[in-house]
């Protein structure tokens, strides 16, 4: 789901390919891979290395990348990070949801997160931890898969059918031989969300992690989001998720929706 897919037939006259390629270069940097050379960027983006070299040169001149000459690599600068912080600061659902999220996190002794979709993953845009209990190693900005997590499946279930089919076409290609198992999990999640408003992921993403997820279609028009509440499997049994944490998460989401719609 990159530049080629965004303008698959090449006929969108409003689509600026050079800009899209520059953004693809910035997207190549991740929390675990913060320093990349042109060859590594080319591999991750699918762009030709000469194209990448011109783009990294331009982005360095603009102040979005810094060139580490000794290593022959680049890294993002605070100017690039400022774009993300500006987006977060103006995401109203974060401000509205935080108090509700912290209440649930403290009650459950777990982590509660708010995420939004980015291609085949979700990015945590808000995250609350309990003062007690065993915490997961996730935080604001963490990225998780859309197809195997409770949060991701809840979001898929809340999509319109055309949007869901479009996304699952890409998921199918990405999952390869794992697709039948992933598809079964998504289909189960769609049924669970329709029946009770939430879905579970029991060790399907990380073996020892259990979580519940519920989607939120923001009434202020800011888009589709999803929440999760997760903890180590020994702390969150299926029974507790289904009878207690799941219904509480759904109630929390409804409270957030009311607050968003009432201001």
Wavefront OBJ file of the C-alpha trace (Angstrom):
o trace
v 0.000 0.000 0.000
v 2.513 2.569 -1.179
v 2.934 5.024 -4.050
v 2.023 2.474 -6.723
v -1.206 1.462 -5.002
v -2.224 5.041 -4.249
v -2.158 5.887 -7.952
v -2.464 2.397 -9.405
v -3.435 3.376 -12.946
v -1.270 6.498 -13.107
v -4.220 8.549 -14.338
v -4.909 10.694 -11.290
v -3.792 14.101 -12.572
v -4.008 15.638 -9.113
v -1.662 13.037 -7.611
v 1.859 14.452 -7.074
v 4.132 11.416 -7.331
v 7.280 13.256 -6.231
v 5.597 14.356 -3.005
v 4.299 10.828 -2.383
v 7.784 9.410 -2.852
v 9.266 11.906 -0.426
v 6.716 10.933 2.208
v 7.483 7.253 1.591
v 11.112 7.984 2.435
v 10.104 9.586 5.739
v 7.831 6.625 6.522
v 10.747 4.212 6.121
v 12.159 5.322 9.488
v 10.728 3.498 12.505
v 11.363 3.502 16.276
v 13.507 0.378 15.867
v 15.257 1.557 12.687
v 16.001 5.212 13.183
v 19.126 5.372 11.010
v 18.994 4.211 7.394
v 21.213 4.455 4.342
v 19.952 5.065 0.807
v 20.137 1.371 -0.026
v 18.068 0.426 3.017
v 15.494 3.105 2.223
v 15.282 1.891 -1.373
v 14.675 -1.656 -0.151
v 11.923 -0.580 2.244
v 10.129 1.757 -0.149
v 10.571 -0.095 -3.443
v 11.972 3.077 -5.003
v 15.061 3.113 -7.206
v 18.248 3.990 -5.347
v 19.055 7.041 -7.544
v 15.550 8.361 -6.802
v 16.061 7.771 -3.089
v 19.403 9.598 -3.211
v 17.755 12.686 -4.695
v 14.923 12.554 -2.195
v 17.164 12.184 0.864
v 19.319 15.064 -0.424
v 16.235 17.269 -0.793
v 14.766 16.260 2.579
v 18.119 17.010 4.210
v 18.210 20.451 2.585
v 14.668 21.080 3.872
v 15.683 20.077 7.394
v 13.568 16.914 7.717
v 16.542 14.530 7.595
v 20.035 14.739 9.039
v 22.944 13.098 7.209
v 25.297 11.137 9.443
v 28.396 11.297 7.273
v 30.501 8.923 9.348
v 27.865 6.193 9.048
v 26.619 7.092 5.588
v 23.071 7.103 6.937
v 20.179 9.458 7.586
v 17.858 10.019 10.518
v 14.733 12.077 11.128
v 15.168 15.512 12.651
v 12.899 17.300 15.156
v 11.375 19.164 12.189
v 9.917 15.850 10.959
v 8.767 14.901 14.449
v 6.981 18.239 14.773
v 4.567 17.152 12.036
v 3.470 14.192 14.128
v 3.210 16.174 17.340
v 1.065 18.784 15.599
v -1.308 16.043 14.468
v -1.513 14.579 17.981
v -2.055 17.957 19.626
v -5.042 18.626 17.380
v -6.618 15.174 17.743
v -9.536 16.033 19.993
v -10.535 12.448 20.743
v -7.279 12.017 22.685
v -8.156 14.824 25.077
v -11.734 13.622 25.523
v -10.884 9.937 25.928
v -7.916 10.108 28.264
v -9.845 10.403 31.549
v -12.106 7.480 30.590
v -9.125 5.401 29.491
v -7.245 5.990 32.733
v -10.276 4.991 34.794
v -10.545 1.670 32.937
v -6.788 1.062 33.099
v -6.788 1.580 36.874
v -9.830 -0.643 37.352
v -8.458 -3.466 35.181
v -4.839 -3.180 36.300
v -3.943 -3.108 32.617
v -3.127 -0.936 29.619
v -5.742 0.922 27.586
v -4.877 2.375 24.194
v -6.489 4.434 21.445
v -5.391 3.739 17.895
v -5.975 4.821 14.328
v -5.253 2.839 11.180
v -2.138 3.401 9.100
v -2.115 1.052 6.092
v -1.953 -2.508 7.463
v -1.250 -1.427 11.004
v -2.532 0.786 13.773
v -0.671 3.514 15.600
v -1.252 4.232 19.270
v -2.224 7.903 19.539
v -3.026 7.699 23.251
v -2.032 5.188 25.910
v -2.849 4.849 29.613
v -1.317 2.479 32.147
v -2.487 1.297 35.531
v -0.300 2.034 38.497
v -0.609 -1.647 39.331
v -0.308 -4.917 37.463
v 2.162 -6.130 34.840
v 2.505 -3.625 32.012
v 2.931 -4.337 28.315
v 5.911 -2.859 26.499
v 3.833 -0.541 24.330
v 3.501 3.231 24.406
v 2.344 6.284 22.487
v 3.451 5.830 18.870
v 3.618 2.029 19.071
v 2.509 0.229 15.929
v 0.516 -3.017 15.945
v -0.948 -5.140 13.108
v -4.525 -4.583 12.009
v -5.391 -8.200 11.195
v -4.446 -10.146 14.332
v -5.069 -7.731 17.203
v -8.282 -7.005 19.088
v -8.013 -3.308 18.276
v -7.410 -3.938 14.589
v -10.180 -6.475 14.184
v -12.642 -4.221 16.008
v -11.814 -1.483 13.520
v -12.195 -3.836 10.552
v -15.589 -4.941 11.869
v -16.744 -1.308 12.071
v -15.770 -0.471 8.482
v -18.243 -0.288 5.641
v -18.290 -3.455 3.556
v -16.540 -1.879 0.505
v -13.789 -0.397 2.694
v -13.366 -3.691 4.539
v -13.103 -5.690 1.315
v -10.552 -3.227 -0.075
v -8.375 -3.466 3.045
v -8.633 -7.250 3.312
v -7.399 -7.584 -0.250
v -4.102 -6.079 0.874
v -4.080 -8.089 4.108
v -4.527 -11.293 2.103
v -1.504 -10.498 -0.048
v 0.599 -9.593 2.983
v -0.322 -12.684 5.009
v 0.297 -15.247 2.263
v -0.084 -18.811 3.552
v -1.337 -17.511 6.914
v -4.359 -15.890 5.281
v -6.928 -18.677 5.960
v -6.219 -18.522 9.698
v -6.158 -14.712 9.732
v -9.384 -14.558 7.710
v -11.137 -16.889 10.166
v -10.117 -14.655 13.060
v -11.421 -11.546 11.292
v -14.723 -13.205 10.405
v -15.139 -14.274 14.020
v -14.413 -10.727 15.163
v -17.059 -9.271 12.837
v -19.658 -11.595 14.383
v -18.513 -10.815 17.933
v -18.690 -7.064 17.388
v -22.171 -7.366 15.865
v -23.358 -9.409 18.852
v -21.761 -7.611 21.805
v -19.784 -4.596 20.591
v -16.280 -5.972 21.248
v -13.923 -8.686 20.099
v -11.078 -10.641 21.672
v -7.555 -11.547 20.719
v -6.289 -14.420 22.854
v -2.606 -14.851 22.149
v -3.135 -14.420 18.407
v -0.782 -11.474 18.055
v 1.585 -12.088 20.959
v 1.341 -15.547 22.492
v 1.147 -14.398 26.114
v -1.058 -11.328 25.581
v -4.859 -11.253 25.770
v -6.868 -8.192 24.849
v -10.306 -6.874 24.027
v -11.044 -4.243 21.373
v -13.932 -1.938 20.443
v -14.270 0.616 17.655
v -15.323 4.258 17.902
v -16.756 6.213 14.980
v -16.157 9.742 16.193
v -19.379 11.763 15.942
v -17.397 14.960 15.354
v -16.402 13.608 11.933
v -12.739 12.990 12.768
v -12.878 9.372 11.604
v -12.801 5.784 12.777
v -10.723 4.877 15.822
v -10.455 1.835 18.059
v -9.646 1.175 21.700
v -8.146 -1.852 23.369
v -7.532 -3.074 26.885
v -4.776 -5.653 27.206
v -2.680 -7.499 29.739
v -0.652 -10.708 30.125
v -2.780 -13.818 29.591
v -2.526 -14.929 33.231
v -4.134 -11.627 34.248
v -6.823 -11.460 31.540
v -8.636 -14.764 31.162
v -11.253 -15.245 28.465
v -13.955 -15.301 31.127
v -12.878 -11.966 32.614
v -12.593 -10.329 29.194
v -16.023 -11.518 28.095
v -17.945 -10.880 31.315
v -16.219 -7.797 32.719
v -13.538 -5.960 30.730
v -15.241 -6.193 27.321
v -18.577 -4.691 28.464
v -16.710 -1.997 30.398
v -14.677 -1.117 27.303
v -17.836 -0.807 25.204
v -19.390 1.432 27.856
v -16.227 3.549 27.899
v -16.376 3.967 24.128
v -20.007 5.065 24.308
v -19.099 7.665 26.940
v -16.321 8.980 24.697
v -18.739 9.201 21.760
v -21.248 11.129 23.879
v -18.561 13.551 25.053
v -17.302 14.081 21.496
v -20.800 14.706 20.184
v -21.790 17.049 22.977
v -19.058 19.646 22.613
l 1 2 3 4 5 6 7 8 9 10 11 12 13 14 15 16 17 18 19 20 21 22 23 24 25 26 27 28 29 30 31 32 33 34 35 36 37 38 39 40 41 42 43 44 45 46 47 48 49 50 51 52 53 54 55 56 57 58 59 60 61 62 63 64 65 66 67 68 69 70 71 72 73 74 75 76 77 78 79 80 81 82 83 84 85 86 87 88 89 90 91 92 93 94 95 96 97 98 99 100 101 102 103 104 105 106 107 108 109 110 111 112 113 114 115 116 117 118 119 120 121 122 123 124 125 126 127 128 129 130 131 132 133 134 135 136 137 138 139 140 141 142 143 144 145 146 147 148 149 150 151 152 153 154 155 156 157 158 159 160 161 162 163 164 165 166 167 168 169 170 171 172 173 174 175 176 177 178 179 180 181 182 183 184 185 186 187 188 189 190 191 192 193 194 195 196 197 198 199 200 201 202 203 204 205 206 207 208 209 210 211 212 213 214 215 216 217 218 219 220 221 222 223 224 225 226 227 228 229 230 231 232 233 234 235 236 237 238 239 240 241 242 243 244 245 246 247 248 249 250 251 252 253 254 255 256 257 258 259 260 261 262 263
